[in-house]
């Protein structure tokens, strides 16, 4: 499985890549623009990401808007029809109902509250059929 970890904090990105490394090959992006470019390029190369983890707060960017852009790109490129739609998990310190709802509304399948643990990752991956 190919995994894209998106977090503007380098330490958080490395920690999450380490935790997810046992499940697949992990790449990291420090911004929404970089994540979208990497996501699209992976599809064009025929090696799409199966999983994207997205921090809600990416510096000046909103991770939920990045998720919405990824979902729009998938829709425009028929990824829903050929089963290459990525699973997206939001990763954040925010655990309010409003944040959870808005994340799912933008297109994510799961929600992890920091600090992320091996057990919380395993649970979300299992819920989404990734393990």
Rosetta constraint file for C-alpha pairs under 8 A:
AtomPair CA 1 CA 23 HARMONIC 6.83 0.50
AtomPair CA 1 CA 24 HARMONIC 4.66 0.50
AtomPair CA 1 CA 25 HARMONIC 6.35 0.50
AtomPair CA 1 CA 49 HARMONIC 7.23 0.50
AtomPair CA 1 CA 50 HARMONIC 5.95 0.50
AtomPair CA 1 CA 51 HARMONIC 7.64 0.50
AtomPair CA 2 CA 24 HARMONIC 5.65 0.50
AtomPair CA 2 CA 25 HARMONIC 5.01 0.50
AtomPair CA 2 CA 26 HARMONIC 6.14 0.50
AtomPair CA 2 CA 27 HARMONIC 7.92 0.50
AtomPair CA 2 CA 47 HARMONIC 7.81 0.50
AtomPair CA 2 CA 48 HARMONIC 7.02 0.50
AtomPair CA 2 CA 49 HARMONIC 4.69 0.50
AtomPair CA 2 CA 50 HARMONIC 5.51 0.50
AtomPair CA 2 CA 51 HARMONIC 6.61 0.50
AtomPair CA 3 CA 20 HARMONIC 7.93 0.50
AtomPair CA 3 CA 24 HARMONIC 6.52 0.50
AtomPair CA 3 CA 25 HARMONIC 5.95 0.50
AtomPair CA 3 CA 26 HARMONIC 4.66 0.50
AtomPair CA 3 CA 27 HARMONIC 6.24 0.50
AtomPair CA 3 CA 49 HARMONIC 5.46 0.50
AtomPair CA 3 CA 50 HARMONIC 6.15 0.50
AtomPair CA 3 CA 51 HARMONIC 4.81 0.50
AtomPair CA 3 CA 52 HARMONIC 5.75 0.50
AtomPair CA 3 CA 53 HARMONIC 7.78 0.50
AtomPair CA 4 CA 26 HARMONIC 5.78 0.50
AtomPair CA 4 CA 27 HARMONIC 4.95 0.50
AtomPair CA 4 CA 28 HARMONIC 5.63 0.50
AtomPair CA 4 CA 29 HARMONIC 7.27 0.50
AtomPair CA 4 CA 35 HARMONIC 7.69 0.50
AtomPair CA 4 CA 39 HARMONIC 7.87 0.50
AtomPair CA 4 CA 49 HARMONIC 6.51 0.50
AtomPair CA 4 CA 51 HARMONIC 6.34 0.50
AtomPair CA 4 CA 52 HARMONIC 4.71 0.50
AtomPair CA 4 CA 53 HARMONIC 6.35 0.50
AtomPair CA 5 CA 13 HARMONIC 6.44 0.50
AtomPair CA 5 CA 16 HARMONIC 7.16 0.50
AtomPair CA 5 CA 17 HARMONIC 6.59 0.50
AtomPair CA 5 CA 26 HARMONIC 6.93 0.50
AtomPair CA 5 CA 27 HARMONIC 6.15 0.50
AtomPair CA 5 CA 28 HARMONIC 4.70 0.50
AtomPair CA 5 CA 29 HARMONIC 6.24 0.50
AtomPair CA 5 CA 52 HARMONIC 5.89 0.50
AtomPair CA 5 CA 53 HARMONIC 4.93 0.50
AtomPair CA 5 CA 54 HARMONIC 6.55 0.50
AtomPair CA 6 CA 13 HARMONIC 6.83 0.50
AtomPair CA 6 CA 28 HARMONIC 5.84 0.50
AtomPair CA 6 CA 29 HARMONIC 4.81 0.50
AtomPair CA 6 CA 30 HARMONIC 5.86 0.50
AtomPair CA 6 CA 31 HARMONIC 6.79 0.50
AtomPair CA 6 CA 32 HARMONIC 7.36 0.50
AtomPair CA 6 CA 35 HARMONIC 6.52 0.50
AtomPair CA 6 CA 52 HARMONIC 7.32 0.50
AtomPair CA 6 CA 53 HARMONIC 5.87 0.50
AtomPair CA 6 CA 54 HARMONIC 4.92 0.50
AtomPair CA 6 CA 55 HARMONIC 6.12 0.50
AtomPair CA 7 CA 12 HARMONIC 6.80 0.50
AtomPair CA 7 CA 13 HARMONIC 5.41 0.50
AtomPair CA 7 CA 28 HARMONIC 7.73 0.50
AtomPair CA 7 CA 29 HARMONIC 6.49 0.50
AtomPair CA 7 CA 30 HARMONIC 5.19 0.50
AtomPair CA 7 CA 31 HARMONIC 6.78 0.50
AtomPair CA 7 CA 54 HARMONIC 6.50 0.50
AtomPair CA 7 CA 55 HARMONIC 5.20 0.50
AtomPair CA 7 CA 58 HARMONIC 6.28 0.50
AtomPair CA 8 CA 13 HARMONIC 7.40 0.50
AtomPair CA 8 CA 29 HARMONIC 7.46 0.50
AtomPair CA 8 CA 30 HARMONIC 4.22 0.50
AtomPair CA 8 CA 31 HARMONIC 5.74 0.50
AtomPair CA 8 CA 55 HARMONIC 7.75 0.50
AtomPair CA 8 CA 57 HARMONIC 7.96 0.50
AtomPair CA 8 CA 58 HARMONIC 5.19 0.50
AtomPair CA 8 CA 59 HARMONIC 6.39 0.50
AtomPair CA 9 CA 13 HARMONIC 6.13 0.50
AtomPair CA 9 CA 30 HARMONIC 6.97 0.50
AtomPair CA 10 CA 14 HARMONIC 6.17 0.50
AtomPair CA 10 CA 30 HARMONIC 7.20 0.50
AtomPair CA 11 CA 15 HARMONIC 6.13 0.50
AtomPair CA 12 CA 16 HARMONIC 6.12 0.50
AtomPair CA 13 CA 17 HARMONIC 6.11 0.50
AtomPair CA 13 CA 28 HARMONIC 6.67 0.50
AtomPair CA 13 CA 29 HARMONIC 7.99 0.50
AtomPair CA 13 CA 30 HARMONIC 7.83 0.50
AtomPair CA 14 CA 18 HARMONIC 6.11 0.50
AtomPair CA 14 CA 28 HARMONIC 7.94 0.50
AtomPair CA 15 CA 19 HARMONIC 6.29 0.50
AtomPair CA 16 CA 20 HARMONIC 6.06 0.50
AtomPair CA 16 CA 116 HARMONIC 7.74 0.50
AtomPair CA 17 CA 21 HARMONIC 5.71 0.50
AtomPair CA 17 CA 26 HARMONIC 5.90 0.50
AtomPair CA 17 CA 27 HARMONIC 7.45 0.50
AtomPair CA 17 CA 28 HARMONIC 7.44 0.50
AtomPair CA 18 CA 22 HARMONIC 7.79 0.50
AtomPair CA 19 CA 117 HARMONIC 7.86 0.50
AtomPair CA 19 CA 118 HARMONIC 6.37 0.50
AtomPair CA 20 CA 24 HARMONIC 6.83 0.50
AtomPair CA 20 CA 26 HARMONIC 7.18 0.50
AtomPair CA 20 CA 121 HARMONIC 7.72 0.50
AtomPair CA 21 CA 25 HARMONIC 6.14 0.50
AtomPair CA 21 CA 26 HARMONIC 6.16 0.50
AtomPair CA 23 CA 131 HARMONIC 7.87 0.50
AtomPair CA 28 CA 35 HARMONIC 7.96 0.50
AtomPair CA 29 CA 34 HARMONIC 5.88 0.50
AtomPair CA 29 CA 35 HARMONIC 5.34 0.50
AtomPair CA 30 CA 34 HARMONIC 6.93 0.50
AtomPair CA 30 CA 35 HARMONIC 7.50 0.50
AtomPair CA 30 CA 58 HARMONIC 7.67 0.50
AtomPair CA 31 CA 35 HARMONIC 6.18 0.50
AtomPair CA 31 CA 58 HARMONIC 6.18 0.50
AtomPair CA 31 CA 59 HARMONIC 7.93 0.50
AtomPair CA 31 CA 61 HARMONIC 7.70 0.50
AtomPair CA 32 CA 36 HARMONIC 6.16 0.50
AtomPair CA 32 CA 58 HARMONIC 7.01 0.50
AtomPair CA 32 CA 61 HARMONIC 6.84 0.50
AtomPair CA 32 CA 63 HARMONIC 6.87 0.50
AtomPair CA 32 CA 66 HARMONIC 5.70 0.50
AtomPair CA 33 CA 37 HARMONIC 6.25 0.50
AtomPair CA 33 CA 66 HARMONIC 7.89 0.50
AtomPair CA 34 CA 38 HARMONIC 6.08 0.50
AtomPair CA 35 CA 39 HARMONIC 5.95 0.50
AtomPair CA 36 CA 40 HARMONIC 6.14 0.50
AtomPair CA 36 CA 66 HARMONIC 7.32 0.50
AtomPair CA 36 CA 69 HARMONIC 7.60 0.50
AtomPair CA 36 CA 70 HARMONIC 6.43 0.50
AtomPair CA 37 CA 41 HARMONIC 6.07 0.50
AtomPair CA 38 CA 42 HARMONIC 6.04 0.50
AtomPair CA 39 CA 43 HARMONIC 6.58 0.50
AtomPair CA 39 CA 48 HARMONIC 7.06 0.50
AtomPair CA 39 CA 49 HARMONIC 6.87 0.50
AtomPair CA 39 CA 70 HARMONIC 7.74 0.50
AtomPair CA 40 CA 44 HARMONIC 6.32 0.50
AtomPair CA 40 CA 73 HARMONIC 7.85 0.50
AtomPair CA 41 CA 45 HARMONIC 6.16 0.50
AtomPair CA 42 CA 46 HARMONIC 6.34 0.50
AtomPair CA 42 CA 47 HARMONIC 5.14 0.50
AtomPair CA 42 CA 48 HARMONIC 4.78 0.50
AtomPair CA 42 CA 49 HARMONIC 6.83 0.50
AtomPair CA 43 CA 47 HARMONIC 5.64 0.50
AtomPair CA 43 CA 48 HARMONIC 4.48 0.50
AtomPair CA 43 CA 49 HARMONIC 7.66 0.50
AtomPair CA 44 CA 48 HARMONIC 7.93 0.50
AtomPair CA 48 CA 84 HARMONIC 7.09 0.50
AtomPair CA 48 CA 86 HARMONIC 7.90 0.50
AtomPair CA 49 CA 86 HARMONIC 6.15 0.50
AtomPair CA 50 CA 84 HARMONIC 7.44 0.50
AtomPair CA 50 CA 85 HARMONIC 7.31 0.50
AtomPair CA 50 CA 86 HARMONIC 4.68 0.50
AtomPair CA 50 CA 87 HARMONIC 6.11 0.50
AtomPair CA 51 CA 86 HARMONIC 5.36 0.50
AtomPair CA 51 CA 87 HARMONIC 4.83 0.50
AtomPair CA 51 CA 88 HARMONIC 5.79 0.50
AtomPair CA 51 CA 89 HARMONIC 7.65 0.50
AtomPair CA 52 CA 86 HARMONIC 6.79 0.50
AtomPair CA 52 CA 87 HARMONIC 6.27 0.50
AtomPair CA 52 CA 88 HARMONIC 4.73 0.50
AtomPair CA 52 CA 89 HARMONIC 6.31 0.50
AtomPair CA 53 CA 88 HARMONIC 5.71 0.50
AtomPair CA 53 CA 89 HARMONIC 4.76 0.50
AtomPair CA 53 CA 90 HARMONIC 5.74 0.50
AtomPair CA 53 CA 91 HARMONIC 6.40 0.50
AtomPair CA 54 CA 63 HARMONIC 6.09 0.50
AtomPair CA 54 CA 67 HARMONIC 7.67 0.50
AtomPair CA 54 CA 88 HARMONIC 7.08 0.50
AtomPair CA 54 CA 89 HARMONIC 6.16 0.50
AtomPair CA 54 CA 90 HARMONIC 4.78 0.50
AtomPair CA 54 CA 91 HARMONIC 5.66 0.50
AtomPair CA 55 CA 63 HARMONIC 5.72 0.50
AtomPair CA 55 CA 90 HARMONIC 5.83 0.50
AtomPair CA 55 CA 91 HARMONIC 4.80 0.50
AtomPair CA 55 CA 92 HARMONIC 5.55 0.50
AtomPair CA 56 CA 62 HARMONIC 5.75 0.50
AtomPair CA 56 CA 63 HARMONIC 4.17 0.50
AtomPair CA 56 CA 64 HARMONIC 6.06 0.50
AtomPair CA 56 CA 90 HARMONIC 6.53 0.50
AtomPair CA 56 CA 91 HARMONIC 6.63 0.50
AtomPair CA 56 CA 92 HARMONIC 5.85 0.50
AtomPair CA 57 CA 61 HARMONIC 6.32 0.50
AtomPair CA 57 CA 62 HARMONIC 5.30 0.50
AtomPair CA 57 CA 63 HARMONIC 5.77 0.50
AtomPair CA 57 CA 92 HARMONIC 7.63 0.50
AtomPair CA 58 CA 62 HARMONIC 5.94 0.50
AtomPair CA 58 CA 63 HARMONIC 6.13 0.50
AtomPair CA 61 CA 65 HARMONIC 7.83 0.50
AtomPair CA 62 CA 66 HARMONIC 6.71 0.50
AtomPair CA 63 CA 67 HARMONIC 6.24 0.50
AtomPair CA 64 CA 68 HARMONIC 6.25 0.50
AtomPair CA 64 CA 102 HARMONIC 7.59 0.50
AtomPair CA 64 CA 103 HARMONIC 5.75 0.50
AtomPair CA 64 CA 106 HARMONIC 6.03 0.50
AtomPair CA 65 CA 69 HARMONIC 6.25 0.50
AtomPair CA 65 CA 106 HARMONIC 7.26 0.50
AtomPair CA 66 CA 70 HARMONIC 6.23 0.50
AtomPair CA 67 CA 71 HARMONIC 6.16 0.50
AtomPair CA 67 CA 88 HARMONIC 7.70 0.50
AtomPair CA 67 CA 106 HARMONIC 6.38 0.50
AtomPair CA 67 CA 107 HARMONIC 6.39 0.50
AtomPair CA 67 CA 108 HARMONIC 7.07 0.50
AtomPair CA 68 CA 72 HARMONIC 6.14 0.50
AtomPair CA 68 CA 106 HARMONIC 5.27 0.50
AtomPair CA 68 CA 107 HARMONIC 6.37 0.50
AtomPair CA 69 CA 73 HARMONIC 6.17 0.50
AtomPair CA 70 CA 74 HARMONIC 6.19 0.50
AtomPair CA 71 CA 75 HARMONIC 6.13 0.50
AtomPair CA 71 CA 107 HARMONIC 6.73 0.50
AtomPair CA 72 CA 76 HARMONIC 6.07 0.50
AtomPair CA 73 CA 77 HARMONIC 6.09 0.50
AtomPair CA 74 CA 78 HARMONIC 6.09 0.50
AtomPair CA 74 CA 79 HARMONIC 4.89 0.50
AtomPair CA 74 CA 80 HARMONIC 6.72 0.50
AtomPair CA 74 CA 85 HARMONIC 6.71 0.50
AtomPair CA 75 CA 79 HARMONIC 6.08 0.50
AtomPair CA 75 CA 80 HARMONIC 6.37 0.50
AtomPair CA 78 CA 82 HARMONIC 6.80 0.50
AtomPair CA 79 CA 83 HARMONIC 6.17 0.50
AtomPair CA 79 CA 84 HARMONIC 5.08 0.50
AtomPair CA 79 CA 85 HARMONIC 5.36 0.50
AtomPair CA 80 CA 84 HARMONIC 6.42 0.50
AtomPair CA 80 CA 85 HARMONIC 5.46 0.50
AtomPair CA 87 CA 108 HARMONIC 7.02 0.50
AtomPair CA 87 CA 109 HARMONIC 6.21 0.50
AtomPair CA 87 CA 128 HARMONIC 7.34 0.50
AtomPair CA 88 CA 107 HARMONIC 7.56 0.50
AtomPair CA 88 CA 108 HARMONIC 4.79 0.50
AtomPair CA 88 CA 109 HARMONIC 5.61 0.50
AtomPair CA 88 CA 110 HARMONIC 6.65 0.50
AtomPair CA 89 CA 108 HARMONIC 5.74 0.50
AtomPair CA 89 CA 109 HARMONIC 5.89 0.50
AtomPair CA 89 CA 110 HARMONIC 4.49 0.50
AtomPair CA 89 CA 111 HARMONIC 5.36 0.50
AtomPair CA 89 CA 112 HARMONIC 6.88 0.50
AtomPair CA 90 CA 103 HARMONIC 7.09 0.50
AtomPair CA 90 CA 108 HARMONIC 6.66 0.50
AtomPair CA 90 CA 110 HARMONIC 6.23 0.50
AtomPair CA 90 CA 111 HARMONIC 4.71 0.50
AtomPair CA 90 CA 112 HARMONIC 5.99 0.50
AtomPair CA 91 CA 111 HARMONIC 6.06 0.50
AtomPair CA 91 CA 112 HARMONIC 4.73 0.50
AtomPair CA 91 CA 113 HARMONIC 5.82 0.50
AtomPair CA 91 CA 114 HARMONIC 6.66 0.50
AtomPair CA 91 CA 116 HARMONIC 7.93 0.50
AtomPair CA 92 CA 111 HARMONIC 7.93 0.50
AtomPair CA 92 CA 112 HARMONIC 6.46 0.50
AtomPair CA 92 CA 113 HARMONIC 5.11 0.50
AtomPair CA 92 CA 114 HARMONIC 5.50 0.50
AtomPair CA 93 CA 113 HARMONIC 5.29 0.50
AtomPair CA 93 CA 114 HARMONIC 4.93 0.50
AtomPair CA 93 CA 115 HARMONIC 7.42 0.50
AtomPair CA 94 CA 99 HARMONIC 6.71 0.50
AtomPair CA 94 CA 113 HARMONIC 6.75 0.50
AtomPair CA 95 CA 99 HARMONIC 6.59 0.50
AtomPair CA 95 CA 100 HARMONIC 6.62 0.50
AtomPair CA 95 CA 113 HARMONIC 6.47 0.50
AtomPair CA 96 CA 100 HARMONIC 6.35 0.50
AtomPair CA 97 CA 101 HARMONIC 5.98 0.50
AtomPair CA 98 CA 102 HARMONIC 6.07 0.50
AtomPair CA 99 CA 103 HARMONIC 6.10 0.50
AtomPair CA 100 CA 104 HARMONIC 6.40 0.50
AtomPair CA 100 CA 111 HARMONIC 7.02 0.50
AtomPair CA 101 CA 105 HARMONIC 6.05 0.50
AtomPair CA 102 CA 106 HARMONIC 6.24 0.50
AtomPair CA 103 CA 107 HARMONIC 6.65 0.50
AtomPair CA 103 CA 108 HARMONIC 6.02 0.50
AtomPair CA 104 CA 108 HARMONIC 4.86 0.50
AtomPair CA 104 CA 109 HARMONIC 6.42 0.50
AtomPair CA 104 CA 110 HARMONIC 7.52 0.50
AtomPair CA 109 CA 128 HARMONIC 7.31 0.50
AtomPair CA 110 CA 124 HARMONIC 6.45 0.50
AtomPair CA 110 CA 128 HARMONIC 7.84 0.50
AtomPair CA 111 CA 124 HARMONIC 7.82 0.50
AtomPair CA 112 CA 116 HARMONIC 6.61 0.50
AtomPair CA 112 CA 120 HARMONIC 7.11 0.50
AtomPair CA 112 CA 121 HARMONIC 7.57 0.50
AtomPair CA 112 CA 124 HARMONIC 7.80 0.50
AtomPair CA 116 CA 120 HARMONIC 6.34 0.50
AtomPair CA 116 CA 121 HARMONIC 6.94 0.50
AtomPair CA 117 CA 121 HARMONIC 6.26 0.50
AtomPair CA 118 CA 122 HARMONIC 6.12 0.50
AtomPair CA 119 CA 123 HARMONIC 6.10 0.50
AtomPair CA 120 CA 124 HARMONIC 6.31 0.50
AtomPair CA 121 CA 125 HARMONIC 6.10 0.50
AtomPair CA 122 CA 126 HARMONIC 6.06 0.50
AtomPair CA 122 CA 131 HARMONIC 7.88 0.50
AtomPair CA 123 CA 127 HARMONIC 6.16 0.50
AtomPair CA 124 CA 128 HARMONIC 6.30 0.50
AtomPair CA 125 CA 129 HARMONIC 6.29 0.50
AtomPair CA 125 CA 130 HARMONIC 5.06 0.50
AtomPair CA 125 CA 131 HARMONIC 5.90 0.50
AtomPair CA 126 CA 130 HARMONIC 5.78 0.50
AtomPair CA 126 CA 131 HARMONIC 5.18 0.50
